[in-house]
Amino acid sequence: CRKHCDCILVIGGYTSSNTTQLYKIAQRFCPTYFIDNAEAISAGAIRHFLPEHNRRVVTEGWLHPSVRDIGILAGASCPSSDIGDTIRKLYKIGENLG
């Protein structure tokens, strides 16, 4: 997290204390979004969880044109396929944004 990121995605289960701790640490450094899988992200909006309010929200315009470096963190029990799917989705969004 100390390396520069424009935003961070934390992937994992919303009830995971490990993943929640990752989110809390990451949000000290830059905008951070706690997602459950790749389906939560699109170029226009992101569906994410706010542990401090115990609710899911949708944030539009999360992917500003200035966002170049996105950090990805995942909870210990997060399936590697969810991580891979998220990376592939980000690449696809980037390609479409040109």
C-alpha positions as MATLAB code, in Angstrom:
seq = 'CRKHCDCILVIGGYTSSNTTQLYKIAQRFCPTYFIDNAEAISAGAIRHFLPEHNRRVVTEGWLHPSVRDIGILAGASCPSSDIGDTIRKLYKIGENLG';
ca = [
       0.000    0.000    0.000;
       2.922    2.372    0.508;
       3.758    2.214   -3.178;
       1.702    4.644   -5.173;
      -1.695    3.390   -6.275;
      -4.531    5.504   -7.576;
      -7.006    3.117   -5.980;
      -7.075   -0.335   -4.409;
      -9.513   -3.204   -4.848;
      -9.805   -5.617   -1.941;
     -11.374   -8.900   -3.054;
     -12.988  -11.354   -0.675;
     -15.917  -12.289    1.502;
     -17.675   -9.483    3.287;
     -17.736  -11.448    6.556;
     -14.006  -12.228    6.492;
     -12.140  -10.474    9.302;
      -8.860  -10.920    7.388;
     -10.209   -9.206    4.295;
     -11.834   -6.465    6.356;
      -8.460   -5.732    7.946;
      -6.853   -5.493    4.496;
      -9.536   -2.986    3.521;
      -9.008   -0.887    6.651;
      -5.253   -0.719    6.091;
      -5.527    0.039    2.370;
      -8.048    2.848    2.782;
      -5.448    4.830    4.709;
      -3.442    5.207    1.495;
      -5.920    5.845   -1.318;
      -9.532    5.244   -2.403;
     -10.273    1.597   -1.619;
     -13.153   -0.609   -2.705;
     -14.059   -3.907   -0.999;
     -15.572   -6.170   -3.670;
     -16.672   -9.781   -3.640;
     -15.766  -10.655   -7.249;
     -15.164   -9.308  -10.758;
     -18.873   -8.910  -11.437;
     -18.809   -5.943   -9.035;
     -16.810   -3.762  -11.412;
     -17.523   -1.964  -14.655;
     -16.072    1.138  -16.262;
     -19.006    3.203  -15.042;
     -19.687    1.874  -11.558;
     -18.451   -0.383   -8.792;
     -20.575   -2.350   -6.309;
     -18.690   -2.536   -3.034;
     -19.071   -3.132    0.678;
     -18.545   -0.586    3.444;
     -17.676   -2.594    6.576;
     -17.870    0.493    8.771;
     -21.567    0.828    7.807;
     -22.224   -2.885    7.184;
     -23.824   -2.198    3.812;
     -23.292   -2.551    0.077;
     -23.241    0.529   -2.102;
     -22.753    1.401   -5.745;
     -20.307    4.170   -6.620;
     -20.532    5.636  -10.094;
     -17.550    7.304  -11.722;
     -15.067    5.352   -9.572;
     -12.683    4.865  -12.479;
     -11.521    8.410  -13.197;
      -9.399    9.015  -16.315;
      -6.469    9.791  -13.987;
      -6.527    6.260  -12.510;
      -3.498    4.433  -13.862;
      -2.312    2.148  -11.053;
      -4.823   -0.121   -9.327;
      -3.635   -2.215   -6.418;
      -5.275   -5.562   -5.775;
      -5.394   -7.254   -2.380;
      -7.244  -10.460   -1.560;
      -8.250  -12.233    1.606;
      -6.562  -15.499    2.538;
      -9.585  -17.595    1.566;
     -10.338  -15.725   -1.660;
     -10.315  -18.179   -4.564;
      -7.494  -17.520   -7.009;
     -10.085  -17.630   -9.795;
     -11.772  -14.520   -8.303;
      -8.442  -12.709   -8.358;
      -7.741  -13.760  -11.953;
     -11.257  -12.833  -13.067;
     -10.857   -9.378  -11.527;
      -7.518   -8.800  -13.254;
      -8.946   -9.916  -16.603;
     -11.982   -7.659  -16.140;
      -9.756   -4.654  -15.379;
      -7.682   -5.315  -18.495;
     -10.847   -5.573  -20.590;
     -12.186   -2.309  -19.168;
      -8.825   -0.644  -19.885;
      -8.799   -1.868  -23.468;
     -12.318   -0.565  -24.039;
     -11.460    2.837  -22.568;
      -8.520    3.032  -24.962;
];
